[in-house]
Amino acid sequence: MISFPTIPADQLVRRLEHPGRKIRMVLDTDTFNEIDDQFAIVYALKSPENMTLEALYAAPFYNELSTGPADGMEKSYQEILKIRGIMNREDIPVYRGSTAYLHAADRPVESEAARDLVERAMASDPSDPLYVVSIGAITNVASALLMEPRIIERIVLVWLGGNALHWADTKEFNLMQDLHASRLVFDCGAPLVLVPCLGVATHLQTSLSELRDYVKGKSDIGDYLYETYQNCSKDHFGYSRVIWDISVIAWLNNPEWCWSSLAHSPHISEDLRWSADSYRHLIRCVNFIRRDEVFRDLFRKIAD
């Protein structure tokens, strides 16, 4: 069984506070799975006053858009390269991630992304932790934790996963794809800022008409995001779509837009529900997002 270092409770609470300064981060993303990952990558790159994006990791996914986790990861890798090219940011390295989900709770899936995360985290000073931001299945991150458990002392995880802690269940795509990985990040004691999907990130809805007014024609990447959104539905009458993934970047940009509180790290039950345990370590959980402030910031930055 893998043994993880224990972070003292007072130090953990400090790590779970908003950094209040410019941070270093990596972004782990299943970019081809949905249209919102693209927005999140752009948002991070357009927020240099608050974050330095050091690397991008392609995460696996498996649904109707892929033939399996490996294919989903490769398609995400290619989509990341496309976005990076449009934004002329070839200076940022992109790494292929896991080709499969964890086969067991203590068996990592080796990948370029997991190895880079271990190296980058271990090179970080604990006083300046690396922010590991994930907006997909958390396989790459869990693999890195299993490969080198000591990285929990040098990182802060920020993950869009699961549903609100009060929700009837937590049958959410990012969490369900790799239950071994999801359980690991809640169990290992790493500093974790959780942004739930249903009940929290669902506030982040936008429409084609809004993107037409504030994104289209503002920049090359703005046009790409508009076209991507336009192609996601054949009928945009009365239609809106959640751009979930920008939530994690929004919290890093301004915690006043993403209200949060400390909670004991929950268990994930066999029937995919949250199970509370007041003896567990603390995490930070976002409870509400001020949608308008987030989109105003995003739209201004895309136009800049």
ROVO-152726 format. One record per atom (N, C-alpha, C): x, y, z; residue in one letter. Coordinates in steps of 0.05 Angstrom, whole numbers, padded with zeros to 5 digits, always signed. Layout:
N
XYZA/...
This chain:
304
+00017-00024+00000M/+00000+00000+00000M/+00018+00025+00000M/+00011+00044-00017I/+00026+00069-00018I/+00022+00086+00007I/+00044+00096+00018S/+00042+00114+00041S/+00049+00142+00033S/+00031+00161+00041F/+00035+00189+00034F/+00044+00205+00059F/+00060+00225+00055P/+00067+00242+00078P/+00042+00256+00089P/+00042+00262+00115T/+00020+00276+00127T/+00027+00305+00130T/+00010+00322+00118I/+00014+00351+00120I/+00001+00360+00146I/+00016+00374+00164P/+00003+00384+00189P/-00022+00400+00183P/-00042+00398+00201A/-00068+00410+00196A/-00066+00440+00191A/-00050+00454+00207D/-00048+00483+00204D/-00035+00491+00178D/-00015+00475+00169Q/-00003+00480+00143Q/-00022+00474+00120Q/-00038+00453+00123L/-00057+00446+00102L/-00078+00468+00099L/-00087+00479+00121V/-00107+00501+00120V/-00095+00525+00106V/-00070+00531+00111R/-00057+00554+00097R/-00055+00548+00067R/-00049+00524+00060R/-00047+00517+00031R/-00074+00519+00017R/-00095+00515+00032L/-00122+00515+00020L/-00133+00544+00018L/-00119+00563+00029E/-00127+00591+00024E/-00121+00599-00004E/-00136+00619-00014H/-00129+00629-00041H/-00101+00641-00039H/-00084+00636-00060P/-00056+00644-00058P/-00052+00674-00055P/-00070+00690-00067G/-00067+00719-00064G/-00043+00731-00078G/-00032+00716-00096R/-00008+00725-00111R/-00007+00710-00137R/+00012+00717-00154K/+00016+00702-00179K/+00027+00675-00173K/+00015+00655-00186I/+00023+00627-00181I/+00034+00614-00206I/+00048+00592-00202R/+00057+00575-00224R/+00038+00552-00226R/+00030+00544-00250M/+00010+00523-00253M/+00015+00506-00278M/+00004+00482-00277V/+00002+00464-00300V/-00028+00458-00303V/-00036+00454-00328L/-00065+00449-00334L/-00068+00422-00347L/-00084+00405-00334D/-00089+00377-00343D/-00117+00377-00355D/-00119+00371-00381T/-00144+00376-00395T/-00151+00355-00416T/-00176+00346-00416D/-00186+00328-00438D/-00199+00346-00459D/-00182+00360-00473T/-00191+00383-00490T/-00210+00376-00512T/-00209+00352-00523F/-00226+00345-00546F/-00253+00335-00536F/-00256+00330-00511N/-00281+00318-00500N/-00305+00338-00502N/-00300+00363-00498E/-00321+00383-00497E/-00311+00409-00510E/-00327+00430-00509I/-00318+00456-00520I/-00308+00474-00499I/-00311+00467-00473D/-00304+00486-00452D/-00275+00485-00444D/-00261+00463-00449D/-00232+00462-00443D/-00217+00483-00459D/-00225+00487-00483Q/-00212+00507-00500Q/-00214+00535-00487Q/-00238+00541-00476F/-00242+00567-00463F/-00223+00569-00438F/-00220+00546-00424A/-00204+00547-00399A/-00175+00551-00406A/-00165+00538-00427I/-00137+00542-00435I/-00132+00571-00442I/-00150+00582-00458V/-00148+00610-00466V/-00149+00629-00442V/-00167+00623-00424Y/-00170+00640-00399Y/-00145+00640-00383Y/-00132+00616-00380A/-00107+00615-00365A/-00085+00630-00378A/-00083+00627-00405L/-00062+00641-00419L/-00066+00671-00420L/-00091+00679-00418K/-00098+00708-00418K/-00099+00720-00390K/-00089+00705-00371S/-00089+00716-00343S/-00061+00716-00332S/-00041+00728-00346P/-00013+00727-00337P/-00009+00743-00311P/-00027+00761-00305E/-00024+00776-00280E/-00027+00759-00255E/-00041+00736-00258N/-00046+00719-00235N/-00033+00691-00237N/-00026+00683-00261M/-00015+00656-00263M/+00004+00653-00287M/+00024+00636-00283T/+00042+00628-00305T/+00036+00599-00312T/+00027+00594-00336L/+00021+00567-00345L/+00047+00555-00355L/+00057+00535-00340E/+00083+00523-00346E/+00081+00500-00365E/+00059+00485-00365A/+00057+00462-00382A/+00027+00454-00385A/+00021+00440-00407L/-00005+00429-00412L/-00004+00399-00414L/-00022+00385-00401Y/-00023+00356-00402Y/-00049+00346-00415Y/-00047+00328-00433A/-00070+00316-00446A/-00081+00293-00429A/-00106+00296-00422A/-00119+00275-00404A/-00136+00256-00421A/-00138+00231-00412P/-00155+00212-00426P/-00185+00217-00422P/-00200+00208-00442F/-00230+00208-00438F/-00241+00187-00457F/-00265+00177-00450Y/-00278+00157-00467Y/-00307+00162-00467Y/-00317+00170-00491N/-00345+00173-00496N/-00350+00171-00526N/-00371+00182-00536E/-00378+00179-00565E/-00357+00193-00583E/-00340+00210-00572L/-00320+00224-00588L/-00294+00210-00589L/-00291+00187-00576S/-00266+00172-00576S/-00272+00142-00576S/-00251+00127-00585T/-00254+00098-00585T/-00244+00086-00559T/-00233+00102-00542G/-00223+00093-00516G/-00206+00114-00503G/-00197+00110-00478P/-00181+00130-00464P/-00157+00140-00480P/-00143+00121-00492A/-00118+00128-00507A/-00125+00147-00531A/-00146+00140-00545D/-00154+00156-00568D/-00164+00184-00558D/-00178+00184-00536G/-00187+00210-00525G/-00164+00227-00517G/-00144+00215-00505M/-00120+00230-00497M/-00106+00241-00521M/-00102+00225-00542E/-00088+00234-00566E/-00103+00256-00580E/-00129+00254-00582K/-00145+00275-00594K/-00143+00301-00578K/-00142+00298-00552S/-00139+00322-00534S/-00112+00334-00539S/-00092+00318-00541Y/-00064+00328-00546Y/-00063+00344-00572Y/-00076+00334-00593Q/-00076+00348-00619Q/-00092+00374-00617Q/-00113+00374-00602E/-00129+00399-00598E/-00114+00420-00582E/-00099+00411-00562I/-00082+00430-00547I/-00062+00443-00565I/-00049+00427-00582L/-00030+00438-00601L/-00042+00459-00620L/-00067+00453-00628K/-00081+00472-00646K/-00086+00499-00632K/-00095+00498-00607I/-00100+00522-00592I/-00074+00537-00587I/-00054+00522-00579R/-00028+00535-00574R/-00018+00549-00599R/-00022+00537-00622G/-00013+00549-00648G/-00028+00574-00654G/-00055+00574-00651I/-00071+00598-00656I/-00062+00621-00639I/-00054+00615-00614M/-00047+00636-00595M/-00017+00643-00596M/-00003+00629-00615N/+00026+00634-00618N/+00041+00630-00591N/+00034+00608-00577R/+00047+00602-00552R/+00061+00575-00553R/+00077+00571-00574E/+00093+00547-00576E/+00114+00544-00555E/+00118+00565-00539D/+00137+00564-00517D/+00128+00546-00494D/+00102+00540-00493I/+00091+00524-00471I/+00091+00495-00479I/+00105+00478-00464P/+00106+00449-00471P/+00080+00435-00467P/+00074+00415-00484V/+00050+00399-00483V/+00059+00370-00480V/+00047+00355-00462Y/+00055+00328-00457Y/+00031+00309-00460Y/+00036+00286-00472R/+00015+00265-00474R/+00012+00253-00446R/-00013+00247-00440G/-00020+00235-00414G/-00025+00205-00416G/-00040+00195-00397S/-00046+00167-00394S/-00061+00156-00417S/-00055+00131-00425T/-00070+00118-00447T/-00091+00099-00435T/-00093+00098-00409A/-00113+00081-00396A/-00118+00093-00368A/-00140+00084-00356Y/-00146+00092-00329Y/-00131+00074-00310Y/-00129+00082-00284L/-00115+00065-00265L/-00128+00037-00263L/-00111+00017-00264H/-00122-00011-00263H/-00126-00019-00234H/-00112-00006-00215A/-00115-00012-00187A/-00108+00014-00171A/-00116+00015-00146A/-00112+00039-00131A/-00083+00046-00126A/-00065+00027-00128D/-00037+00032-00123D/-00019+00029-00147D/-00031+00028-00171R/-00015+00024-00196R/-00017+00048-00214R/+00004+00064-00216P/+00002+00088-00234P/+00004+00080-00263P/-00006+00097-00280V/-00003+00094-00309V/+00019+00113-00318V/+00041+00102-00327E/+00064+00119-00335E/+00057+00135-00359E/+00066+00160-00360S/+00062+00177-00383S/+00081+00201-00382S/+00084+00214-00405E/+00100+00239-00406E/+00090+00259-00385E/+00064+00262-00384A/+00051+00282-00367A/+00057+00276-00338A/+00053+00251-00330A/+00057+00243-00302A/+00087+00247-00294A/+00105+00239-00312R/+00133+00243-00305R/+00141+00272-00303R/+00130+00289-00322D/+00136+00317-00320D/+00125+00330-00295D/+00101+00321-00287L/+00089+00332-00262L/+00107+00325-00238L/+00116+00301-00237V/+00134+00293-00214V/+00159+00310-00214V/+00172+00313-00237E/+00196+00329-00238E/+00191+00358-00231E/+00170+00369-00242R/+00164+00397-00238R/+00156+00403-00209R/+00141+00384-00198A/+00133+00388-00170A/+00156+00385-00151A/+00173+00365-00155M/+00196+00361-00137M/+00216+00383-00139M/+00216+00398-00162A/+00234+00421-00165A/+00223+00446-00152A/+00198+00444-00143S/+00185+00468-00131S/+00191+00470-00101S/+00194+00494-00092D/+00198+00499-00063D/+00171+00496-00049D/+00170+00483-00026P/+00144+00480-00012P/+00131+00507-00006P/+00147+00528-00004S/+00136+00555+00001S/+00124+00567-00024S/+00130+00556-00047D/+00119+00565-00072D/+00108+00541-00087D/+00087+00529-00078P/+00077+00503-00089P/+00068+00507-00118P/+00069+00485-00133L/+00059+00484-00160L/+00029+00479-00159L/+00013+00495-00172Y/-00015+00491-00174Y/-00021+00472-00197Y/-00033+00449-00191V/-00040+00428-00210V/-00070+00430-00215V/-00077+00441-00238V/-00105+00447-00244V/-00115+00426-00264V/-00136+00412-00256S/-00146+00390-00273S/-00175+00395-00280S/-00182+00391-00305I/-00209+00395-00314I/-00219+00370-00330I/-00209+00347-00323G/-00218+00322-00335G/-00215+00299-00315G/-00215+00275-00326A/-00208+00252-00308A/-00181+00257-00297A/-00177+00251-00271I/-00153+00259-00257I/-00132+00237-00256I/-00131+00221-00277T/-00113+00198-00280T/-00083+00207-00280T/-00077+00227-00295N/-00049+00236-00297N/-00039+00245-00270N/-00055+00260-00256V/-00047+00271-00229V/-00045+00248-00209V/-00064+00230-00209A/-00063+00208-00190A/-00038+00190-00196A/-00032+00186-00221S/-00008+00171-00228S/+00017+00184-00217S/+00019+00210-00220A/+00042+00224-00210A/+00044+00222-00179A/+00021+00223-00166L/+00021+00220-00136L/+00031+00192-00128L/+00023+00172-00144L/+00032+00145-00137L/+00061+00141-00144L/+00071+00154-00165M/+00099+00151-00173M/+00117+00164-00153M/+00109+00187-00141E/+00125+00201-00121E/+00106+00214-00101E/+00099+00200-00080P/+00080+00210-00060P/+00089+00237-00047P/+00115+00242-00046R/+00125+00266-00033R/+00116+00292-00047R/+00106+00290-00071I/+00098+00315-00085I/+00074+00328-00071I/+00059+00314-00054I/+00037+00327-00040I/+00046+00350-00023I/+00072+00350-00015E/+00082+00372+00001E/+00090+00396-00015E/+00088+00394-00042R/+00098+00415-00060R/+00077+00424-00080R/+00052+00415-00078I/+00032+00421-00097I/+00006+00429-00083I/-00012+00442-00099V/-00040+00447-00091V/-00056+00438-00115V/-00075+00420-00110L/-00093+00410-00131L/-00117+00428-00133L/-00125+00434-00157V/-00150+00448-00162V/-00165+00432-00183V/-00188+00420-00176W/-00201+00401-00194W/-00230+00407-00198W/-00239+00407-00223L/-00267+00407-00230L/-00276+00378-00231L/-00291+00369-00211G/-00299+00341-00210G/-00321+00336-00190G/-00337+00316-00196G/-00359+00310-00178G/-00381+00331-00179G/-00402+00327-00163N/-00423+00346-00160N/-00422+00359-00132N/-00439+00378-00127A/-00439+00392-00102A/-00442+00372-00079A/-00430+00378-00056L/-00430+00360-00034L/-00458+00354-00023L/-00477+00372-00029H/-00504+00367-00020H/-00521+00352-00041H/-00509+00347-00064W/-00524+00336-00087W/-00532+00307-00081W/-00553+00297-00094A/-00563+00270-00089A/-00542+00249-00096A/-00526+00254-00116D/-00505+00235-00123D/-00481+00250-00135D/-00460+00236-00140T/-00437+00249-00153T/-00429+00234-00178T/-00450+00227-00193K/-00446+00212-00219K/-00439+00233-00240K/-00414+00242-00239E/-00404+00263-00257E/-00382+00252-00274E/-00380+00261-00299F/-00362+00249-00319F/-00333+00248-00310F/-00322+00271-00302N/-00294+00271-00294N/-00288+00252-00272N/-00306+00251-00252L/-00301+00233-00229L/-00306+00204-00235L/-00327+00198-00251M/-00334+00170-00256M/-00315+00155-00274M/-00301+00170-00292Q/-00284+00156-00311Q/-00263+00139-00298Q/-00250+00150-00277D/-00229+00135-00264D/-00233+00137-00233D/-00248+00118-00223L/-00255+00119-00194L/-00231+00115-00177L/-00212+00098-00185H/-00187+00094-00169H/-00173+00121-00166H/-00170+00136-00188A/-00156+00161-00187A/-00172+00182-00171A/-00198+00183-00175S/-00215+00202-00160S/-00213+00197-00130S/-00216+00172-00122R/-00214+00165-00094R/-00187+00172-00082R/-00166+00168-00098L/-00139+00174-00088L/-00135+00203-00081L/-00145+00221-00098V/-00140+00250-00092V/-00156+00259-00067V/-00178+00246-00060F/-00192+00252-00036F/-00180+00239-00011F/-00166+00217-00016D/-00156+00201+00007D/-00127+00207+00014D/-00111+00218-00004C/-00082+00219+00000C/-00073+00242+00018C/-00090+00262+00023G/-00083+00284+00040G/-00071+00308+00026G/-00070+00307+00000A/-00059+00330-00015A/-00078+00354-00012A/-00067+00378-00012P/-00084+00402-00012P/-00102+00402-00037P/-00128+00403-00033L/-00147+00401-00056L/-00168+00422-00054L/-00170+00437-00076V/-00192+00456-00080V/-00211+00444-00100V/-00235+00437-00091L/-00254+00423-00108L/-00275+00443-00119L/-00279+00442-00145V/-00300+00458-00157V/-00320+00437-00168V/-00343+00433-00154P/-00363+00414-00164P/-00377+00423-00189P/-00388+00404-00203C/-00402+00410-00228C/-00431+00416-00223C/-00449+00397-00221L/-00477+00402-00216L/-00480+00416-00190L/-00494+00439-00190G/-00499+00454-00166G/-00480+00477-00161G/-00458+00478-00176V/-00438+00499-00173V/-00429+00510-00200V/-00413+00495-00215A/-00403+00504-00241A/-00426+00507-00261A/-00449+00496-00256T/-00472+00498-00274T/-00481+00527-00278T/-00472+00545-00260H/-00479+00573-00264H/-00466+00585-00289H/-00445+00573-00299L/-00428+00585-00319L/-00439+00579-00347L/-00463+00588-00353Q/-00476+00584-00378Q/-00473+00609-00396Q/-00470+00604-00422T/-00469+00626-00441T/-00484+00617-00467T/-00488+00636-00485S/-00503+00630-00509S/-00488+00639-00534S/-00497+00630-00557L/-00484+00638-00582L/-00486+00668-00587L/-00509+00680-00580S/-00512+00708-00585S/-00493+00724-00567S/-00488+00715-00543E/-00469+00729-00525E/-00441+00727-00536E/-00434+00704-00546L/-00407+00701-00558L/-00405+00716-00584L/-00426+00719-00598R/-00426+00735-00623R/-00420+00764-00617R/-00432+00774-00595D/-00428+00802-00587D/-00401+00808-00575D/-00390+00789-00560Y/-00367+00796-00543Y/-00342+00780-00549Y/-00343+00760-00567V/-00320+00743-00573V/-00313+00743-00602V/-00333+00738-00619K/-00329+00737-00648K/-00317+00763-00659K/-00296+00760-00675G/-00284+00783-00687G/-00264+00798-00670G/-00261+00790-00645K/-00243+00804-00627K/-00214+00795-00629K/-00210+00770-00638S/-00183+00759-00641S/-00185+00733-00656S/-00162+00722-00664D/-00163+00696-00678D/-00174+00674-00660D/-00165+00675-00635I/-00174+00654-00616I/-00203+00659-00609I/-00212+00684-00609G/-00240+00690-00605G/-00258+00678-00627G/-00249+00681-00652D/-00264+00669-00674D/-00265+00639-00672D/-00242+00627-00663Y/-00242+00598-00661Y/-00261+00588-00639Y/-00261+00602-00617L/-00280+00594-00595L/-00309+00598-00604L/-00314+00619-00618Y/-00342+00624-00628Y/-00350+00601-00647Y/-00333+00594-00666E/-00339+00573-00685E/-00343+00546-00671E/-00326+00541-00651T/-00328+00516-00635T/-00355+00515-00621T/-00364+00537-00609Y/-00389+00538-00596Y/-00412+00535-00616Y/-00410+00549-00638Q/-00431+00548-00659Q/-00436+00519-00669Q/-00414+00504-00671N/-00416+00477-00682N/-00426+00456-00661N/-00430+00465-00636C/-00437+00445-00616C/-00467+00439-00616C/-00483+00455-00630S/-00512+00450-00632S/-00522+00459-00659S/-00542+00444-00669K/-00554+00451-00695K/-00576+00472-00691K/-00585+00476-00667D/-00607+00495-00662D/-00599+00511-00637D/-00594+00537-00641H/-00586+00554-00619H/-00609+00572-00608H/-00633+00566-00618F/-00656+00582-00608F/-00662+00575-00579F/-00660+00595-00562G/-00665+00591-00533G/-00645+00572-00520G/-00622+00569-00532Y/-00602+00549-00524Y/-00579+00563-00509Y/-00571+00550-00487S/-00546+00559-00474S/-00531+00534-00466S/-00505+00538-00460R/-00488+00515-00454R/-00470+00522-00431R/-00464+00503-00414V/-00447+00508-00391V/-00417+00506-00400V/-00402+00527-00394I/-00373+00527-00399I/-00360+00521-00372I/-00363+00496-00363W/-00355+00488-00337W/-00326+00495-00330W/-00308+00489-00349D/-00280+00487-00342D/-00266+00514-00335D/-00279+00536-00342I/-00267+00562-00335I/-00269+00567-00305I/-00285+00551-00291S/-00289+00555-00262S/-00263+00554-00246S/-00246+00535-00252V/-00221+00532-00237V/-00202+00556-00241V/-00202+00567-00266I/-00186+00590-00272I/-00198+00615-00258I/-00224+00616-00258A/-00238+00638-00244A/-00231+00639-00215A/-00230+00616-00201W/-00223+00617-00173W/-00194+00627-00169W/-00176+00619-00186L/-00149+00629-00184L/-00147+00659-00190L/-00164+00668-00208N/-00164+00697-00214N/-00175+00714-00192N/-00197+00705-00180N/-00210+00722-00159N/-00228+00704-00142N/-00220+00699-00117P/-00237+00682-00100P/-00264+00694-00093P/-00267+00721-00097E/-00293+00733-00091E/-00314+00726-00111E/-00305+00716-00134W/-00324+00706-00155W/-00332+00677-00149W/-00317+00663-00133C/-00322+00635-00128C/-00323+00631-00097C/-00346+00633-00086W/-00348+00630-00057W/-00342+00601-00049W/-00327+00599-00027S/-00319+00572-00019S/-00317+00569+00011S/-00314+00545+00020S/-00311+00540+00049S/-00295+00514+00052S/-00285+00510+00076L/-00270+00485+00082L/-00290+00463+00089L/-00284+00439+00081A/-00300+00416+00087A/-00282+00392+00091A/-00291+00373+00106H/-00276+00348+00109H/-00277+00332+00083H/-00254+00322+00075S/-00253+00307+00050S/-00273+00284+00050S/-00291+00282+00031P/-00311+00261+00031P/-00300+00235+00020P/-00314+00214+00027H/-00310+00188+00013H/-00328+00187-00011H/-00321+00171-00031I/-00339+00165-00053I/-00350+00137-00049I/-00376+00135-00045S/-00388+00109-00040S/-00389+00092-00065S/-00396+00066-00061E/-00397+00048-00083E/-00419+00055-00103E/-00441+00068-00092D/-00462+00076-00110D/-00459+00106-00119D/-00435+00116-00117L/-00427+00142-00128L/-00443+00165-00114L/-00441+00165-00088R/-00451+00187-00071R/-00429+00196-00053R/-00431+00221-00044W/-00412+00231-00024W/-00419+00219+00003W/-00399+00211+00018S/-00402+00201+00045S/-00385+00218+00063S/-00398+00232+00082A/-00383+00250+00100A/-00369+00235+00122A/-00346+00247+00130D/-00330+00235+00152D/-00315+00258+00165D/-00324+00266+00189S/-00313+00290+00202S/-00285+00285+00214S/-00275+00260+00212Y/-00248+00255+00221Y/-00227+00257+00199Y/-00236+00263+00175R/-00218+00265+00152R/-00205+00292+00151R/-00184+00294+00134H/-00170+00320+00130H/-00188+00339+00115H/-00181+00364+00115L/-00197+00385+00103L/-00190+00389+00074L/-00210+00397+00058I/-00206+00407+00031I/-00221+00434+00029I/-00217+00448+00008R/-00233+00472+00003R/-00253+00465-00020R/-00278+00472-00016C/-00299+00466-00035C/-00313+00492-00044C/-00314+00497-00070V/-00328+00520-00080V/-00358+00514-00079V/-00374+00534-00070N/-00403+00530-00066N/-00420+00546-00084N/-00409+00568-00095F/-00426+00586-00111F/-00407+00602-00129F/-00415+00607-00154I/-00399+00622-00173I/-00415+00646-00183I/-00403+00670-00182R/-00416+00694-00192R/-00411+00695-00222R/-00430+00684-00237R/-00427+00680-00265R/-00420+00705-00281R/-00433+00727-00277D/-00429+00751-00293D/-00401+00761-00290D/-00390+00762-00266E/-00363+00772-00262E/-00343+00755-00277E/-00347+00729-00277V/-00328+00711-00290V/-00328+00715-00320V/-00352+00716-00332F/-00354+00720-00361F/-00345+00748-00370F/-00350+00768-00354R/-00339+00795-00361R/-00309+00794-00363R/-00296+00781-00343D/-00267+00779-00343D/-00257+00763-00367D/-00270+00740-00372L/-00262+00724-00395L/-00265+00738-00421L/-00288+00751-00426F/-00293+00764-00451F/-00273+00788-00456F/-00268+00803-00435R/-00249+00825-00437R/-00221+00815-00445R/-00213+00793-00433K/-00187+00782-00438K/-00184+00770-00466K/-00206+00758-00476I/-00205+00747-00503I/-00203+00770-00523I/-00216+00792-00517A/-00215+00816-00535A/-00189+00831-00534A/-00174+00827-00513D/-00149+00842-00509D/-00127+00833-00527D/
